[in-house]
């Protein structure tokens, strides 16, 4: 079923540039007058304490996202850019359930551990810095073993604008085969 709706999930380890790249994709699309929305999934999961059995508040994020998606749909928006960490096919399927018949395209951003750690040094502090550095390495292993993405984009030594342009080159139009 071709609904014309498309969700681009920008994933990757912490420090890969998911949020910055998603915002840059949004900027490029909106500059071309393409109706779209960028929704930072991390903010939809930001709650303490985590619900029981929902380690990173994923289910909470999906619930929050499902309550705001209708507002975007009412504006005629059909393209959604969502930066987040996805660790399983089940998580990707939860995004598919938000809008029946939606095309999901997953881009995984990569960088070397040294680059990820350098980026994290600029934004995290104290124990959170150590946790994020360990999590970055853990996520690299998860992504490499599960291969959940449709395309991989290396962010090493690239500007955010270049990364966004690369994403737009590989993200198929909604309804087209990957």
Buried (B, 14 or more C-beta within 10 A) or exposed (E): EEEEBBBBBBBBBBBBBBBBBBBBBBBBBEEEEEEBBBBBBBEBBEEEEBEEEBEBBBBBBBBBBBEEBEEBBEEEBBBBBBBBBBBEEEBBEBBEEBBEEBBBBBBBBBBEEEBBBEBBEEEBEEEEBEEBBEBBBEBBEBBEEEEBBBBBBBBEEBEBBBBBBBBBEEBBEBBEEE
